[in-house]
Structure formats: C-alpha cells, structure tokens
Amino acid sequence: MPYLRIETNVELDRQQVDSLLGSASKAVADRLGKPERYVMVEVVAGVRLMFDGNCDPAAYVELKSIGLPESQTQPLSRFLCEFLQDQLKIAPDRVYIEFIDIPRKYWGWNGGTF
C-alpha cells in the first residue's frame, strides 16, 4: 500500500540505488507499521532538478499510503529529510515532500482494491 518515490539530481550508480531502495523500503514499512510485502519504492536519480535557483543536491519525494493520518506527516517529514541527508547528503531544506492519503477504493492491487 505505501508507495515512496524519490526523485533527485544526485547521480547514483546501480549499487547505490539498490542499497537506497532496500533501506527505504524497510524504513517506510517500520515507520508506517505496514508489512514490507506491500511497500513499493522507486528511486529516480540524476534528474534535472533545480531548487532555490541552483542545482545543488535536492530531492522531491512522494509518499502515498492508505490511511496516512495528518498527525504523522510532521514526524515522517523529519524522518525522510534525515534519511535523505544520511543516505544522499541532501540538506533537509532542499527536500520537498508530498504526502497523499489514498482511499482504499482508489488503490488497486492483485486484480482488486484494498
């Protein structure tokens, strides 16, 4: 159910992407209390991205999930910014995060919906 997409202008090789995917998948499952079996993570590295008038390391992140309460967005924002700073050396003030709570009827999987 949770889907995390990280777009960044940081160049990463295949091994770095794979490591980031694994770390992010486990972290999202733990933070949201969801089985990792349902977590999907996408990393798009090396995109042309400008923020604050320059091309220093930056990221745009989407986190979508069923039942994502507003009360969790602040701690999740802090966590994701710290995660990106630790993993990719992206300063927290160079990250935008979009949180989306998806109703069950609009999230399809395995030929049905949740």
C-alpha positions as CSV (number, residue, x, y, z in Angstrom):
1,M,0.0,0.0,0.0
2,P,2.7,2.6,0.8
3,Y,4.5,4.0,-2.3
4,L,7.6,6.1,-1.8
5,R,9.1,7.9,-4.9
6,I,12.3,9.7,-4.5
7,E,13.5,12.0,-7.4
8,T,16.9,13.5,-7.0
9,N,19.5,15.3,-9.0
10,V,22.2,13.3,-7.2
11,E,23.9,10.8,-9.6
12,L,23.8,7.2,-8.3
13,D,25.2,4.0,-9.6
14,R,23.1,0.8,-9.7
15,Q,24.6,-0.5,-6.4
16,Q,23.8,2.8,-4.6
17,V,20.2,2.8,-6.0
18,D,19.7,-0.8,-4.9
19,S,21.0,0.0,-1.4
20,L,18.8,3.0,-1.1
21,L,15.8,1.0,-2.3
22,G,16.3,-1.6,0.4
23,S,16.9,0.9,3.2
24,A,13.9,3.0,2.2
25,S,11.5,0.0,1.9
26,K,12.3,-1.3,5.4
27,A,12.2,2.2,6.9
28,V,8.8,3.1,5.3
29,A,7.3,-0.2,6.5
30,D,8.6,0.3,10.0
31,R,7.5,4.0,10.2
32,L,4.0,3.3,8.9
33,G,3.5,0.0,10.7
34,K,2.8,-1.8,7.4
35,P,4.1,-5.1,6.1
36,E,7.1,-4.6,3.9
37,R,5.4,-7.0,1.5
38,Y,3.1,-4.1,0.4
39,V,5.7,-1.4,0.3
40,M,6.8,-0.1,-3.2
41,V,9.8,2.2,-3.5
42,E,11.1,4.0,-6.6
43,V,14.3,6.0,-6.9
44,V,14.8,8.2,-9.9
45,A,18.4,9.5,-9.7
46,G,20.2,12.0,-11.8
47,V,17.2,14.1,-12.9
48,R,17.5,17.7,-13.9
49,L,16.3,19.4,-10.8
50,M,16.8,23.0,-9.7
51,F,15.8,24.3,-6.3
52,D,16.4,27.8,-4.9
53,G,18.0,28.9,-8.2
54,N,20.7,26.3,-8.2
55,C,21.4,22.6,-8.9
56,D,22.9,21.6,-5.6
57,P,21.7,18.2,-4.3
58,A,18.0,18.3,-3.9
59,A,15.0,15.9,-3.9
60,Y,11.3,15.7,-4.5
61,V,9.6,12.9,-2.6
62,E,6.1,11.5,-2.8
63,L,4.7,9.2,0.0
64,K,1.3,7.7,-0.7
65,S,-0.5,5.3,1.5
66,I,-3.9,4.1,2.6
67,G,-4.7,5.6,6.0
68,L,-1.9,8.2,6.2
69,P,-3.0,10.4,9.1
70,E,-2.2,14.1,9.0
71,S,-0.7,13.6,12.5
72,Q,2.1,11.5,11.0
73,T,3.2,13.9,8.3
74,Q,5.4,16.1,10.5
75,P,7.4,13.1,12.0
76,L,7.5,11.5,8.6
77,S,8.9,14.7,7.1
78,R,11.6,14.9,9.7
79,F,12.4,11.2,9.2
80,L,12.5,11.4,5.4
81,C,14.7,14.5,5.5
82,E,17.1,12.9,7.9
83,F,17.1,9.7,5.8
84,L,18.0,11.7,2.6
85,Q,20.6,13.7,4.4
86,D,22.2,10.5,5.8
87,Q,21.9,8.5,2.6
88,L,22.5,11.1,-0.1
89,K,23.9,14.1,1.7
90,I,20.9,16.3,0.7
91,A,20.2,19.1,3.2
92,P,16.7,19.0,4.7
93,D,15.9,22.5,3.4
94,R,16.4,21.1,-0.2
95,V,13.7,18.5,0.0
96,Y,10.0,18.8,-0.8
97,I,7.7,16.0,0.3
98,E,4.2,15.4,-0.9
99,F,2.0,13.3,1.4
100,I,-1.1,11.6,0.0
101,D,-3.7,9.6,1.9
102,I,-5.3,7.3,-0.7
103,P,-8.8,5.9,0.0
104,R,-8.8,2.1,-0.2
105,K,-11.2,2.1,-3.1
106,Y,-8.7,4.0,-5.2
107,W,-5.7,1.7,-4.5
108,G,-5.6,-1.3,-6.8
109,W,-3.7,-4.5,-6.2
110,N,-3.8,-8.1,-7.4
111,G,-6.9,-7.6,-9.6
112,G,-8.9,-5.8,-6.9
113,T,-8.7,-2.9,-4.5
114,F,-7.8,-2.7,-0.8
